[in-house]
Amino acid sequence: MENLDLKKSSPLLLISPFFLWGTAMVAMKGVIPHTTPLFMAAIRLVPAGMLVLMIAWFLGRPQPKTLQAWLWIALFALMDGTLFQGFLALGLNRTGAGLGSVIIDSQPLAVALMSSWLFKEVIGVWGWLGLGLGIGGISLIGLPDQWFYDFFGQKAVNIDFSWQELLNSGEMLMLLASLSMAVGTVLIRFVCRHADPVSATGWHMILGGLPLFLASGFTESHQWQNVDLNGWLALSYATIFGSAIAYGIFFYLAAKGNLTSLSSLTFLTPVFALTFGNLFLGEMLSVLQWAGVSLTLVSIYLINQREKISPQVRAIFANLSSLIPKSN
């Protein structure tokens, strides 16, 4: 399998999945109250998977042929399709969008740990520092400002959930969604040893979405009756751009590039969501959220430039030490 150097890839291509995911979240905000979670998750997957397969056929990409390929795709579909989208949709109904965004966008940590163990990807001090700053940045973006003011003011922080209720909470569902996506991101490497990444992405969306349609049919009602024209347009954007195109590009890059570096760009998703929420929905950013955006951008730089930073820092210290007079 060829190795794709993410640093040599087009910056617009690299950030496009996260731009599309962030803007799709803005498009979906007005639809969520008028539909049901499992139906919304399924409608984002199955039509998008069909579109990806049409593109794969048009480009002449090979289809899966062996039993091993289909078994890996089925596992990929279960983790990144059914479980990720299912937990995400159900979790959004039980937790605030900010806290949910923080939990879901913490998955680069899990990806980094698994990539370090499975693929021997070197994270290093600067990479871990970047991951830590990224978690801090999305926390400032997504968590209530008052939590931080209370914490640094040494007051009791009022958190809306208790550990006793955690198993039934939206926070746990969002954590499971984050872990499912992280496992799916790592699985694509194994899938692509037996199948084309673009075709595998399309099939995993269809196979992962069908159980969600089935579960919606048995457990939900009035899935689409209250969705108006604007709602269908938003769903179409989320399906075509936020799923088909975004996932196709992301998993193509994940199949061939450094998973830690690519996954770190997930921190951009809430940045784009906040920016376009401000432009189109009039949502205002607080001072702490702007600080979170800044930390997030610094974290992505540290993670993606970690291999260059270490020798540069060593060279700086070596030059400084050479300037210090040596005692006789």
C-alpha positions as CSV (number, residue, x, y, z in Angstrom):
1,M,0.0,0.0,0.0
2,E,1.4,3.4,-1.0
3,N,2.2,5.8,1.7
4,L,0.6,9.2,1.4
5,D,2.6,12.1,2.9
6,L,-0.1,14.4,4.5
7,K,2.3,17.3,4.6
8,K,2.6,17.2,0.8
9,S,-1.2,17.0,0.3
10,S,-3.3,20.1,-0.6
11,P,-4.2,21.9,2.6
12,L,-7.7,22.5,1.2
13,L,-8.1,18.7,0.7
14,L,-6.9,18.0,4.2
15,I,-9.2,20.3,6.0
16,S,-12.2,19.8,3.7
17,P,-13.8,16.8,5.7
18,F,-13.7,18.9,8.9
19,F,-15.1,22.0,7.2
20,L,-17.9,19.9,5.8
21,W,-18.6,18.2,9.1
22,G,-18.7,21.5,10.9
23,T,-21.0,23.2,8.4
24,A,-23.2,20.1,8.3
25,M,-23.7,20.4,12.1
26,V,-24.9,24.0,11.5
27,A,-27.3,22.8,8.7
28,M,-28.7,20.1,11.0
29,K,-29.4,22.3,14.0
30,G,-32.8,23.4,12.7
31,V,-33.8,19.8,11.6
32,I,-33.1,17.9,14.8
33,P,-36.4,19.0,16.6
34,H,-38.5,17.9,13.6
35,T,-37.2,14.4,13.1
36,T,-36.0,11.4,15.1
37,P,-32.4,10.5,16.0
38,L,-32.1,7.1,14.4
39,F,-33.8,8.1,11.2
40,M,-31.6,11.2,10.9
41,A,-28.5,9.0,11.4
42,A,-29.7,6.5,8.8
43,I,-30.6,9.1,6.2
44,R,-27.1,10.6,6.5
45,L,-25.5,7.2,5.8
46,V,-27.4,5.1,3.2
47,P,-28.0,7.6,0.5
48,A,-24.5,8.9,1.0
49,G,-23.1,5.4,0.7
50,M,-25.0,4.9,-2.6
51,L,-23.5,8.2,-3.9
52,V,-20.0,7.2,-2.9
53,L,-20.4,3.8,-4.7
54,M,-21.6,5.6,-7.8
55,I,-18.5,7.8,-7.7
56,A,-16.3,4.7,-7.2
57,W,-17.9,3.1,-10.2
58,F,-17.4,6.2,-12.3
59,L,-13.8,6.4,-11.3
60,G,-13.3,2.7,-12.0
61,R,-12.4,1.8,-8.4
62,P,-12.4,-2.0,-7.8
63,Q,-15.2,-3.5,-5.7
64,P,-14.6,-5.9,-2.8
65,K,-14.3,-9.5,-4.0
66,T,-13.0,-11.7,-1.2
67,L,-14.7,-12.9,2.0
68,Q,-12.0,-11.3,4.1
69,A,-12.7,-7.9,2.4
70,W,-16.4,-8.2,3.2
71,L,-15.8,-9.2,6.8
72,W,-13.5,-6.2,7.4
73,I,-16.0,-3.9,5.7
74,A,-18.8,-5.4,7.9
75,L,-16.8,-4.7,11.1
76,F,-15.9,-1.2,9.8
77,A,-19.7,-0.7,9.1
78,L,-20.6,-1.8,12.6
79,M,-18.1,0.5,14.4
80,D,-18.1,3.6,12.3
81,G,-21.6,3.3,10.8
82,T,-24.1,1.8,13.1
83,L,-22.5,2.4,16.5
84,F,-20.9,5.8,15.8
85,Q,-23.9,7.4,14.1
86,G,-26.4,5.7,16.4
87,F,-24.7,6.7,19.6
88,L,-24.1,10.2,18.2
89,A,-27.7,10.7,17.2
90,L,-29.1,9.4,20.5
91,G,-26.5,11.3,22.5
92,L,-27.4,14.6,20.9
93,N,-30.9,14.3,22.3
94,R,-29.6,13.8,25.9
95,T,-26.8,16.3,26.2
96,G,-25.9,19.8,25.3
97,A,-24.4,20.4,21.9
98,G,-21.3,22.0,23.5
99,L,-20.5,19.2,25.9
100,G,-21.3,16.7,23.2
101,S,-18.9,18.4,20.8
102,V,-16.1,18.3,23.3
103,I,-16.6,14.6,24.0
104,I,-16.9,13.6,20.3
105,D,-14.0,15.7,19.2
106,S,-11.7,14.2,21.8
107,Q,-11.3,11.0,19.7
108,P,-7.8,12.0,18.3
109,L,-6.5,10.9,21.7
110,A,-7.8,7.4,21.2
111,V,-6.6,7.3,17.6
112,A,-3.1,8.5,18.7
113,L,-2.9,5.7,21.4
114,M,-4.1,3.0,19.0
115,S,-1.9,4.2,16.2
116,S,1.1,4.3,18.4
117,W,0.5,0.7,19.5
118,L,-0.7,-0.8,16.2
119,F,1.3,1.1,13.6
120,K,4.3,2.4,15.7
121,E,3.5,6.0,14.8
122,V,5.8,8.3,16.8
123,I,3.8,10.9,18.7
124,G,6.6,12.5,20.8
125,V,6.6,15.2,23.4
126,W,5.3,17.9,21.0
127,G,2.6,15.6,19.7
128,W,1.3,14.8,23.2
129,L,1.5,18.5,24.1
130,G,-0.5,19.3,21.0
131,L,-3.1,16.7,21.8
132,G,-3.4,18.1,25.3
133,L,-3.8,21.7,24.0
134,G,-6.4,20.5,21.5
135,I,-8.5,18.9,24.3
136,G,-8.1,22.1,26.3
137,G,-9.1,24.2,23.2
138,I,-12.3,22.2,22.4
139,S,-13.2,22.3,26.1
140,L,-13.0,26.1,26.1
141,I,-15.1,26.1,22.9
142,G,-17.8,23.6,24.1
143,L,-18.1,23.7,27.8
144,P,-20.1,26.5,29.6
145,D,-18.0,29.5,30.4
146,Q,-19.3,29.6,34.0
147,W,-17.7,26.3,34.7
148,F,-14.3,27.8,34.1
149,Y,-15.1,31.0,36.0
150,D,-16.3,29.0,39.0
151,F,-13.3,26.6,38.9
152,F,-10.7,29.4,38.8
153,G,-12.7,31.3,41.3
154,Q,-12.5,28.3,43.6
155,K,-16.3,27.8,43.6
156,A,-18.2,24.6,43.3
157,V,-18.6,23.8,39.6
158,N,-22.2,23.0,38.8
159,I,-22.2,20.1,36.3
160,D,-25.5,18.8,35.1
161,F,-24.8,15.1,35.5
162,S,-23.7,12.8,38.3
163,W,-21.5,9.8,38.1
164,Q,-24.3,7.6,39.4
165,E,-26.4,8.6,36.3
166,L,-23.5,8.4,33.8
167,L,-24.4,5.1,32.3
168,N,-27.8,6.4,31.3
169,S,-26.6,9.8,30.2
170,G,-26.0,11.5,26.9
171,E,-22.4,12.0,27.9
172,M,-21.8,8.3,28.0
173,L,-23.5,7.9,24.6
174,M,-21.2,10.6,23.1
175,L,-18.1,9.0,24.6
176,L,-19.2,5.7,23.1
177,A,-19.7,7.5,19.8
178,S,-16.2,9.0,20.0
179,L,-14.6,5.7,20.7
180,S,-16.5,4.0,17.9
181,M,-15.3,6.6,15.4
182,A,-11.7,6.3,16.7
183,V,-11.8,2.5,16.2
184,G,-13.3,3.0,12.7
185,T,-10.5,5.4,11.8
186,V,-7.9,2.8,12.8
187,L,-9.9,-0.1,11.1
188,I,-9.7,1.6,7.7
189,R,-6.0,0.6,7.5
190,F,-6.9,-3.1,7.9
191,V,-9.9,-2.8,5.5
192,C,-7.7,-1.3,2.8
193,R,-5.4,-4.3,2.8
194,H,-8.3,-6.2,1.2
195,A,-10.5,-3.6,-0.4
196,D,-10.3,-0.2,-2.2
197,P,-10.8,2.6,0.4
198,V,-13.4,4.6,-1.6
199,S,-15.5,1.5,-2.4
200,A,-15.1,0.3,1.2
201,T,-16.3,3.7,2.5
202,G,-19.5,3.5,0.4
203,W,-20.3,0.0,1.4
204,H,-19.7,0.6,5.1
205,M,-22.1,3.5,5.0
206,I,-24.9,1.4,3.4
207,L,-24.3,-1.6,5.7
208,G,-23.9,0.6,8.7
209,G,-27.1,2.6,7.9
210,L,-29.5,-0.2,7.2
211,P,-29.7,-1.4,10.9
212,L,-30.4,2.2,11.9
213,F,-33.3,2.4,9.4
214,L,-34.6,-0.9,10.8
215,A,-34.3,0.3,14.4
216,S,-36.0,3.5,13.5
217,G,-38.9,1.7,11.9
218,F,-39.5,-0.4,15.1
219,T,-38.9,2.2,17.8
220,E,-39.7,5.7,16.2
221,S,-42.6,7.3,14.6
222,H,-43.3,10.5,12.6
223,Q,-39.7,10.5,11.3
224,W,-40.3,12.8,8.3
225,Q,-43.8,14.2,8.6
226,N,-42.7,17.4,10.3
227,V,-39.7,18.1,8.1
228,D,-40.3,21.1,5.7
229,L,-38.5,22.0,2.5
230,N,-35.7,23.8,4.3
231,G,-35.3,20.8,6.5
232,W,-34.9,18.4,3.5
233,L,-32.4,20.8,2.0
234,A,-30.4,20.7,5.3
235,L,-30.6,16.9,5.4
236,S,-29.5,16.8,1.7
237,Y,-26.5,19.0,2.5
238,A,-25.6,16.8,5.5
239,T,-26.0,13.7,3.5
240,I,-24.1,14.7,0.3
241,F,-21.5,17.0,1.7
242,G,-21.3,16.2,5.4
243,S,-21.3,12.4,4.8
244,A,-20.6,11.2,1.2
245,I,-17.9,13.7,0.3
246,A,-16.5,14.3,3.8
247,Y,-16.2,10.6,4.7
248,G,-14.9,9.6,1.3
249,I,-12.0,12.1,1.5
250,F,-11.3,11.4,5.2
251,F,-11.1,7.6,4.9
252,Y,-9.1,7.8,1.7
253,L,-6.5,9.9,3.5
254,A,-6.8,7.8,6.6
255,A,-6.0,4.7,4.6
256,K,-2.7,6.0,3.4
257,G,-1.5,8.8,5.7
258,N,-0.4,9.3,9.3
259,L,-3.5,8.7,11.5
260,T,-2.4,10.8,14.4
261,S,-1.8,13.9,12.2
262,L,-5.0,13.4,10.2
263,S,-7.1,12.7,13.2
264,S,-5.8,15.8,15.0
265,L,-7.6,17.9,12.4
266,T,-10.8,16.8,13.9
267,F,-10.2,19.6,16.4
268,L,-11.1,22.0,13.5
269,T,-14.7,20.7,13.3
270,P,-16.1,22.7,16.3
271,V,-14.1,25.7,15.1
272,F,-15.9,25.6,11.7
273,A,-19.2,24.9,13.4
274,L,-18.8,27.9,15.7
275,T,-17.7,30.2,12.8
276,F,-20.5,29.4,10.5
277,G,-23.0,29.3,13.4
278,N,-21.9,32.9,14.0
279,L,-22.3,33.8,10.4
280,F,-25.6,32.2,9.6
281,L,-27.3,31.7,12.9
282,G,-26.1,34.8,14.7
283,E,-24.4,32.8,17.4
284,M,-21.8,34.9,19.3
285,L,-18.4,33.6,20.5
286,S,-17.3,34.5,24.0
287,V,-13.7,35.5,25.0
288,L,-13.1,31.9,26.3
289,Q,-14.3,30.4,23.1
290,W,-12.0,32.6,21.0
291,A,-9.2,31.5,23.3
292,G,-10.3,27.9,22.7
293,V,-10.1,28.5,18.9
294,S,-6.6,29.8,19.3
295,L,-5.4,26.9,21.4
296,T,-7.0,24.5,18.9
297,L,-5.0,26.0,16.0
298,V,-1.8,25.9,18.0
299,S,-2.4,22.2,18.9
300,I,-2.9,21.2,15.3
301,Y,0.4,23.0,14.3
302,L,2.3,21.2,17.1
303,I,0.9,17.8,16.2
304,N,1.5,18.1,12.4
305,Q,4.9,19.7,12.8
306,R,6.1,17.6,15.7
307,E,8.9,15.9,13.7
308,K,10.4,19.2,12.7
309,I,10.0,21.0,16.1
310,S,12.2,18.7,18.1
311,P,15.4,19.1,16.0
312,Q,14.8,22.8,15.8
313,V,14.5,23.1,19.6
314,R,17.6,21.0,20.0
315,A,19.5,23.2,17.6
316,I,18.4,26.4,19.4
317,F,19.6,25.0,22.8
318,A,22.8,23.8,21.2
319,N,23.5,27.4,19.8
320,L,22.6,28.9,23.2
321,S,25.0,26.6,25.0
322,S,27.8,27.4,22.6
323,L,27.4,31.1,23.6
324,I,27.9,30.3,27.3
325,P,31.6,30.8,28.3
326,K,33.2,27.6,29.5
327,S,34.9,27.8,32.8
328,N,38.6,26.7,33.0
